[in-house]
Amino acid sequence: MRTGTVLAVAGTALGFALALRAARVGGSTGVEARAPLPGDVLVPDATVSVTRAVSVAAPPERVWPWLVQLGQGRGGFYSYDVLENLAGLGIHSADRIDPQLQTLAIGDPVHLAREVALRVAALEPAVHLVLLGAPGPGERDVMPFRFSWAFVLRPGEPDPAGVAGTRLLVRERYRPRDLAARLMIELVVPVSALMSGRMLRGIRERAERVPVPQPVSR
């Protein structure tokens, strides 16, 4: 094999490896990726764990309402709605906080699609929300892997004006049921990186948005 071909193959392999690594650590530090988070115990034997993060120039109390209304048929996922709807998911991301979607309790479903729902496994307002791929009573388990999805809010650095910030961590943990599911996870993670990266930016944009002052009635 010629030297140029060897270098091209090596470069492609390196680029692929770096892309896979980026898909699994999007925005998170090494410390954040290794740190235990709420929900880890739900999939203790995960073969794949992905941690992503974003800094938000708003306190956790401003970020939390956007997390509570996540879901298909709710506030959407603040990501690429067009791409999600090409798959027929019917996602419509909200640009406002809906008071009717602010009630969420342990065991409630949060749909990824009409036929696929995660369940609220842990919840502490303005601290964390953990979803688990688990069927409800009488439902069939359609997921090919055990899956948890945790959203964790931690105090972030204040901005120059002294306004409190938030570090939003999102962790996915996967445990395949068989070899086919293991291969599926390898395909899912890069797609999730694309959609979750946009979701994190979408949450940040909404939480940082300064409310428009309302006119005072006279």
C-alpha positions in Angstrom: 0.0 0.0 0.0 1.4 3.4 -0.9 2.4 5.8 1.8 -0.2 8.4 0.7 -3.0 5.8 0.9 -1.8 4.7 4.4 -1.8 8.3 5.6 -5.3 8.9 4.1 -6.7 5.8 5.8 -5.0 6.7 9.1 -6.3 10.3 8.9 -9.8 9.1 8.2 -9.7 6.7 11.1 -8.4 9.4 13.4 -11.1 11.8 12.3 -13.7 9.2 12.9 -12.4 8.5 16.4 -12.3 12.2 17.2 -15.9 12.6 15.9 -17.1 9.8 18.1 -15.4 11.3 21.1 -16.9 14.7 20.4 -20.3 13.1 20.1 -19.9 11.7 23.6 -18.5 14.7 25.5 -20.2 17.6 23.7 -19.4 20.7 25.8 -18.7 18.8 29.0 -15.3 18.7 30.8 -13.5 15.6 31.8 -14.5 16.0 35.4 -18.2 16.5 34.4 -18.1 13.4 32.2 -16.7 11.2 35.0 -18.7 12.7 37.9 -21.7 10.7 39.2 -25.0 12.3 38.4 -28.6 11.6 39.5 -30.0 8.7 37.5 -26.7 6.8 37.0 -28.0 4.0 39.3 -30.9 3.4 37.1 -28.6 1.9 34.4 -25.7 0.9 36.6 -24.2 -1.5 34.0 -24.4 1.0 31.1 -22.0 0.2 28.3 -22.2 3.7 26.9 -22.4 6.9 28.9 -22.6 10.2 27.2 -22.4 13.6 29.0 -23.1 16.9 27.4 -23.2 20.4 28.9 -23.8 24.1 28.3 -23.4 27.2 30.4 -26.4 29.4 30.7 -26.4 33.0 31.8 -29.5 32.6 33.9 -30.2 31.0 37.3 -31.5 27.4 37.5 -35.0 28.7 38.3 -35.1 30.3 34.9 -33.9 27.1 33.1 -36.1 24.6 35.0 -39.5 25.5 33.4 -38.1 24.7 30.0 -37.0 21.3 31.1 -40.3 20.5 32.8 -42.3 20.9 29.5 -40.0 18.7 27.4 -41.6 16.1 25.2 -43.6 15.3 22.1 -47.1 16.7 22.5 -45.7 19.1 25.1 -43.0 21.8 24.6 -41.0 19.8 22.2 -37.2 19.4 22.4 -36.0 22.9 21.3 -33.9 21.2 18.6 -34.2 20.8 14.8 -38.0 20.4 14.5 -37.7 20.1 10.7 -35.4 17.1 11.0 -37.5 15.4 13.7 -40.7 15.9 11.7 -39.2 14.4 8.6 -39.4 11.2 10.7 -43.1 11.9 11.4 -42.6 12.7 15.1 -44.9 15.7 15.2 -42.5 17.9 17.3 -43.3 21.5 17.8 -40.8 23.3 20.1 -42.3 26.0 22.3 -41.0 29.5 22.5 -42.8 30.3 25.8 -43.4 28.7 29.1 -46.8 27.1 29.2 -48.3 27.0 32.7 -50.4 24.0 31.8 -47.2 22.0 31.2 -45.4 22.9 34.4 -46.8 20.0 36.4 -44.7 16.8 36.3 -44.5 13.9 38.8 -42.7 10.6 39.3 -44.0 8.1 36.8 -45.4 10.6 34.3 -44.7 9.8 30.7 -42.5 12.1 28.5 -43.0 11.0 24.9 -40.1 10.9 22.4 -42.7 10.0 19.8 -46.4 9.0 20.0 -45.6 5.3 20.6 -42.4 5.8 22.6 -42.3 7.3 26.0 -39.8 7.6 28.8 -41.0 7.9 32.5 -40.0 10.4 35.1 -37.8 8.4 37.5 -36.4 11.3 39.6 -37.3 14.9 40.0 -36.2 17.8 42.2 -37.3 21.3 41.0 -34.5 23.4 39.7 -32.0 20.6 40.5 -32.5 17.6 38.3 -35.0 15.7 36.0 -34.3 12.0 35.2 -36.2 10.1 32.6 -36.0 6.3 32.2 -37.0 4.1 29.3 -39.4 2.0 31.1 -42.9 0.9 30.1 -46.0 1.9 32.1 -48.5 -0.6 33.5 -49.9 -2.8 30.8 -47.5 -1.3 28.2 -45.1 -3.3 26.0 -41.4 -2.5 26.3 -40.5 -1.4 22.8 -37.0 0.0 23.5 -34.1 -2.3 22.4 -31.9 -1.0 25.2 -32.1 0.2 28.8 -31.9 4.0 28.7 -31.8 6.9 31.1 -31.7 10.6 30.3 -30.7 13.0 33.1 -30.9 16.8 33.1 -28.9 18.3 36.0 -28.7 21.9 36.9 -25.7 23.2 38.9 -24.9 26.7 39.9 -22.6 28.4 37.3 -20.3 31.3 37.3 -22.1 34.7 37.7 -21.9 37.1 34.8 -20.0 40.5 35.0 -23.2 42.1 36.3 -23.4 39.5 39.1 -26.3 37.6 37.7 -26.2 33.9 38.7 -25.5 31.4 36.0 -26.3 27.7 35.5 -24.3 24.7 34.2 -26.8 22.4 32.5 -25.5 18.8 32.3 -27.3 16.2 30.2 -26.3 12.5 30.5 -27.5 9.5 28.4 -26.8 6.0 29.6 -27.4 2.9 27.4 -27.4 -0.8 28.1 -28.1 -2.9 25.0 -30.3 -6.0 25.2 -28.4 -7.8 22.4 -25.8 -7.3 19.7 -28.2 -5.6 17.3 -29.0 -3.1 20.0 -25.4 -2.4 20.7 -24.8 -1.6 17.0 -28.0 0.6 17.1 -26.5 2.6 20.0 -23.4 3.3 17.9 -25.6 4.8 15.3 -27.9 6.6 17.7 -25.1 8.5 19.6 -23.9 10.7 16.7 -27.5 11.6 15.8 -28.2 12.3 19.5 -25.1 14.5 19.5 -26.4 16.7 16.7 -29.9 17.0 18.1 -28.9 17.3 21.8 -26.3 20.0 20.9 -29.1 22.1 19.3 -31.4 21.3 22.2 -28.9 22.6 24.7 -28.5 25.8 22.7 -32.2 26.1 22.4 -32.7 25.9 26.1 -30.0 28.4 26.7 -31.4 30.9 24.2 -34.9 30.6 25.8 -33.7 30.8 29.4 -31.4 33.8 28.7 -34.1 35.7 26.9 -35.0 38.8 28.9 -38.8 39.0 29.4 -40.4 41.8 27.5 -41.9 44.4 29.9 -45.7 44.4 29.9 -47.5 47.8 29.6 -48.9 49.0 32.8 -52.7 49.4 32.8 -53.9 52.9 33.8 
